[in-house]
Amino acid sequence: MEQTFLTTFAYAKINLALAIRGIREDGYHELQSVMQSIDLHDIVRIRRRGEKVVCRCGALSGPGNLAHKAAELFLEQCGQSEGIEIEIQKNIPIQAGLAGGSTDAAATLRLLNQLYGNPLGKDVLLKLAEQCGADVGFCLQGGTMWATGRGERLELLPTAPEMDVLLVKPSAGVKTREAYHRFDVFGQGGSLSRTDWEKALNQDSAQQIVELLYNDLEPASIQMVPEILELKQLLLEEECYGSLMSGSGSCVFGIAQGKQHAQEVAKRLRKKGFQNVWVTRTVSGN
């Protein structure tokens, strides 16, 4: 009898703020970030099958997919050698700063732990997540978090109020490594105040939150994809409370005045020829 799939949503993230504090001895950048889960999601399905790990994800299929790496790390940790079949329905755009690959890897770890009867505790899963990539640990948990280090050191923040969010992605993407390289050449790092963020989040007000939106990588990515700046300005002209590029880009988000406002703005942007537009909202975690 063929085993049925276990299925879960893999939520995207946005960076409500991202500051670069310098370069570490290991060559990575020291970050401060406020990370937030949003409802835009991939669908990840897993089952035991065959004798090796197989990952199907359209053009992103194969061992280069982070979900494939996550599965191999999990099986090695548990001393398992059987086959695993992973199917991913992609809805999150790539090279967008939304952690599409990272959240698929995190969903894979969660599902495999469930499939094998939860042999691994949270701390071990987080260590596996860190081996996959800096954002995978956040995606494993979700919600609203303060991230430092490479983004892997995570602490809970007050849960953000439910906000309606518009996402618009230029046709061109941004490779994270290139954005950081350009920042190193031209950029200037800043810092975030955790106290200010806790205060704003506790006030349960989108207007308070947008006053703190910040991204040190934005100027570097705009140099590569000038449309990022155009989209930010468009969202502000459409009376979003605030707008920012997420992560290393190229996706831009706007905090809308409500669901109806978000849908109306999305409709107008599509009429102007922007194809990659999504209406979503913040979510409190996985």
C-alpha positions as CSV (number, residue, x, y, z in Angstrom):
1,M,0.0,0.0,0.0
2,E,1.4,3.4,-1.0
3,Q,2.0,5.8,1.8
4,T,0.0,9.0,1.8
5,F,1.7,12.4,1.9
6,L,2.0,14.6,5.0
7,T,1.3,18.2,3.9
8,T,2.0,21.6,5.4
9,F,2.0,25.3,4.4
10,A,5.4,26.9,4.2
11,Y,4.9,30.6,5.0
12,A,7.0,33.4,3.5
13,K,8.6,36.2,5.6
14,I,9.2,39.9,5.3
15,N,11.9,41.9,7.1
16,L,10.2,44.8,8.8
17,A,13.7,46.0,9.5
18,L,17.2,44.9,8.6
19,A,20.4,46.6,9.8
20,I,24.0,45.5,8.9
21,R,26.4,45.9,11.8
22,G,29.6,44.9,10.1
23,I,31.4,41.8,8.8
24,R,32.3,39.0,11.1
25,E,35.5,37.0,11.3
26,D,33.8,34.1,9.5
27,G,33.0,36.4,6.5
28,Y,29.3,36.7,7.1
29,H,27.6,39.9,8.0
30,E,26.4,40.7,11.6
31,L,22.8,41.6,11.4
32,Q,19.9,42.9,13.4
33,S,16.5,42.2,11.9
34,V,12.8,42.2,12.7
35,M,11.3,39.2,10.9
36,Q,7.6,38.6,10.2
37,S,5.7,35.7,8.8
38,I,3.1,36.4,6.1
39,D,0.3,34.3,4.7
40,L,1.8,33.9,1.2
41,H,2.9,30.2,1.2
42,D,4.2,27.3,-0.7
43,I,2.7,23.8,-0.1
44,V,5.1,21.1,0.9
45,R,4.2,17.4,0.8
46,I,6.4,14.5,2.0
47,R,6.2,10.7,2.2
48,R,8.5,7.7,2.5
49,R,9.2,6.2,-0.9
50,G,12.0,4.6,-2.8
51,E,15.7,4.4,-1.7
52,K,16.8,8.1,-2.0
53,V,15.7,11.6,-1.4
54,V,13.8,13.0,-4.4
55,C,12.6,16.6,-4.5
56,R,10.1,17.8,-7.1
57,C,9.7,21.5,-7.4
58,G,9.4,22.4,-11.1
59,A,12.5,24.1,-12.4
60,L,13.9,24.1,-8.8
61,S,13.8,20.3,-8.5
62,G,16.8,18.2,-7.5
63,P,19.6,18.1,-4.9
64,G,20.2,21.9,-5.2
65,N,16.9,22.6,-3.5
66,L,17.3,23.5,0.2
67,A,14.4,21.1,1.0
68,H,16.5,18.3,-0.4
69,K,19.5,19.3,1.8
70,A,17.2,19.6,4.8
71,A,15.9,16.0,4.2
72,E,19.4,14.6,3.9
73,L,20.5,16.3,7.1
74,F,17.5,15.1,9.0
75,L,17.9,11.5,7.8
76,E,21.6,11.6,8.7
77,Q,20.8,13.0,12.2
78,C,18.3,10.2,12.8
79,G,20.5,7.4,11.3
80,Q,17.9,6.7,8.6
81,S,18.8,5.7,5.0
82,E,15.4,5.2,3.4
83,G,14.0,7.2,0.5
84,I,11.9,10.3,0.9
85,E,9.8,12.0,-1.7
86,I,9.2,15.7,-1.5
87,E,6.8,17.7,-3.6
88,I,6.7,21.5,-3.4
89,Q,4.0,23.7,-4.9
90,K,5.7,27.0,-5.4
91,N,3.8,30.2,-4.8
92,I,6.5,32.3,-3.2
93,P,8.7,34.0,-5.9
94,I,12.4,33.4,-5.9
95,Q,15.2,36.0,-5.6
96,A,12.6,38.2,-3.8
97,G,13.8,38.4,-0.2
98,L,10.8,36.4,1.0
99,A,12.7,33.2,2.2
100,G,11.0,31.0,-0.3
101,G,13.7,28.3,-0.3
102,S,14.3,28.6,3.4
103,T,10.7,28.1,4.3
104,D,10.5,25.0,2.2
105,A,13.5,23.6,4.0
106,A,11.9,24.4,7.4
107,A,8.6,22.8,6.3
108,T,10.6,19.7,5.3
109,L,12.2,19.4,8.7
110,R,8.8,19.8,10.5
111,L,7.2,17.2,8.3
112,L,10.0,14.7,8.6
113,N,10.0,15.0,12.4
114,Q,6.2,14.4,12.3
115,L,6.7,11.5,9.9
116,Y,9.2,9.7,12.2
117,G,7.2,10.3,15.4
118,N,9.0,13.5,16.6
119,P,12.4,12.1,17.5
120,L,14.1,15.5,17.4
121,G,13.5,18.3,19.9
122,K,13.3,22.0,19.0
123,D,17.0,22.7,19.7
124,V,18.2,19.9,17.4
125,L,15.9,20.9,14.6
126,L,17.1,24.5,14.9
127,K,20.7,23.3,14.6
128,L,19.8,21.4,11.4
129,A,18.0,24.5,10.2
130,E,21.1,26.7,10.8
131,Q,23.1,24.2,8.6
132,C,20.6,24.8,5.8
133,G,20.7,28.6,5.9
134,A,20.4,31.7,8.0
135,D,16.6,32.2,7.6
136,V,15.6,28.5,8.0
137,G,15.5,28.7,11.8
138,F,13.0,31.6,11.7
139,C,10.8,29.8,9.1
140,L,10.8,26.8,11.4
141,Q,9.0,28.8,14.1
142,G,7.5,31.9,12.4
143,G,5.7,34.8,13.9
144,T,7.5,38.1,14.9
145,M,11.1,37.7,15.9
146,W,14.2,39.7,16.7
147,A,17.1,38.1,14.7
148,T,20.8,38.7,15.2
149,G,24.1,37.1,14.2
150,R,23.7,35.9,10.6
151,G,20.0,35.9,11.3
152,E,20.1,32.6,13.1
153,R,20.0,33.9,16.7
154,L,16.3,34.4,17.4
155,E,14.3,35.9,20.2
156,L,10.5,36.4,20.4
157,L,9.1,39.9,20.0
158,P,5.5,40.9,20.8
159,T,3.3,39.5,18.1
160,A,2.7,42.1,15.4
161,P,-0.9,43.2,14.8
162,E,-2.6,41.6,11.9
163,M,-1.7,43.8,8.9
164,D,-2.8,43.6,5.3
165,V,0.2,43.5,3.1
166,L,0.8,44.2,-0.6
167,L,3.7,42.5,-2.3
168,V,5.0,43.6,-5.7
169,K,8.1,42.0,-7.3
170,P,10.0,43.5,-10.2
171,S,10.6,41.1,-13.1
172,A,14.3,41.0,-12.1
173,G,15.3,39.3,-9.0
174,V,18.3,40.0,-6.6
175,K,20.8,37.4,-5.6
176,T,21.5,37.8,-1.9
177,R,25.3,37.4,-2.3
178,E,25.4,40.2,-4.9
179,A,23.4,42.5,-2.7
180,Y,25.7,42.1,0.2
181,H,28.8,42.4,-2.0
182,R,27.5,45.7,-3.4
183,F,26.7,46.9,0.1
184,D,30.2,46.1,1.2
185,V,31.5,48.4,-1.6
186,F,29.0,51.3,-1.4
187,G,26.8,50.8,1.7
188,Q,26.8,52.2,5.2
189,G,25.4,50.1,8.0
190,G,23.0,51.3,10.7
191,S,21.4,49.8,13.9
192,L,18.0,49.0,15.2
193,S,16.5,49.6,18.7
194,R,14.9,46.5,20.1
195,T,13.2,48.7,22.7
196,D,11.6,50.9,20.1
197,W,10.4,47.8,18.2
198,E,8.9,46.2,21.3
199,K,7.1,49.5,22.2
200,A,5.7,49.8,18.6
201,L,4.6,46.2,18.5
202,N,2.9,46.4,21.9
203,Q,0.8,49.4,20.7
204,D,-0.9,47.1,18.1
205,S,-0.8,49.9,15.5
206,A,0.4,49.6,11.9
207,Q,1.1,53.3,11.8
208,Q,3.5,52.9,14.8
209,I,5.3,50.0,13.0
210,V,5.8,51.8,9.7
211,E,7.7,54.6,11.4
212,L,10.4,52.0,12.1
213,L,10.6,50.3,8.7
214,Y,14.3,50.1,7.7
215,N,16.6,48.2,5.4
216,D,20.3,48.8,4.9
217,L,20.4,46.6,1.8
218,E,17.8,48.7,-0.1
219,P,20.2,51.2,-1.7
220,A,22.5,48.4,-2.9
221,S,19.6,46.4,-4.4
222,I,18.1,49.5,-6.0
223,Q,21.4,50.1,-7.8
224,M,20.9,46.6,-9.4
225,V,17.1,46.8,-9.9
226,P,16.0,50.5,-10.1
227,E,12.3,49.3,-10.4
228,I,12.5,48.6,-6.6
229,L,12.4,52.4,-5.9
230,E,9.7,52.9,-8.4
231,L,7.5,50.3,-6.7
232,K,8.1,51.8,-3.3
233,Q,7.0,55.2,-4.5
234,L,4.0,53.8,-6.2
235,L,2.8,52.0,-3.0
236,L,3.2,55.2,-1.0
237,E,1.3,57.2,-3.7
238,E,-1.4,54.6,-3.3
239,E,-1.6,55.6,0.4
240,C,-0.1,52.5,1.9
241,Y,1.0,53.4,5.5
242,G,4.6,52.5,4.6
243,S,6.6,50.6,2.1
244,L,10.0,48.8,2.2
245,M,12.0,46.2,0.2
246,S,12.1,42.9,2.0
247,G,15.5,41.3,2.8
248,S,17.9,41.6,-0.1
249,G,15.0,42.1,-2.5
250,S,13.8,42.5,-5.1
251,C,10.2,42.2,-3.6
252,V,8.7,45.4,-2.2
253,F,5.9,45.3,0.4
254,G,3.4,47.9,1.4
255,I,1.4,48.0,4.6
256,A,-2.2,48.6,3.4
257,Q,-5.0,50.4,5.2
258,G,-7.1,47.2,5.2
259,K,-7.9,44.2,3.0
260,Q,-10.2,46.2,0.6
261,H,-7.6,48.9,0.2
262,A,-4.9,46.2,-0.6
263,Q,-7.1,44.6,-3.2
264,E,-8.0,47.9,-4.8
265,V,-4.3,48.9,-5.1
266,A,-3.4,45.5,-6.4
267,K,-6.0,45.8,-9.1
268,R,-4.7,49.2,-10.1
269,L,-1.1,48.0,-10.2
270,R,-2.0,45.0,-12.4
271,K,-3.8,47.4,-14.8
272,K,-0.5,49.4,-15.0
273,G,1.2,46.3,-16.2
274,F,2.8,44.9,-13.0
275,Q,2.3,41.2,-13.1
276,N,3.8,40.0,-9.9
277,V,1.4,41.4,-7.3
278,W,0.1,39.6,-4.2
279,V,-2.3,40.5,-1.4
280,T,-1.5,38.8,1.8
281,R,-1.4,39.5,5.6
282,T,0.8,38.9,8.6
283,V,0.4,35.6,10.5
284,S,1.4,34.8,14.0
285,G,3.5,31.6,13.4
286,N,3.5,28.0,12.2
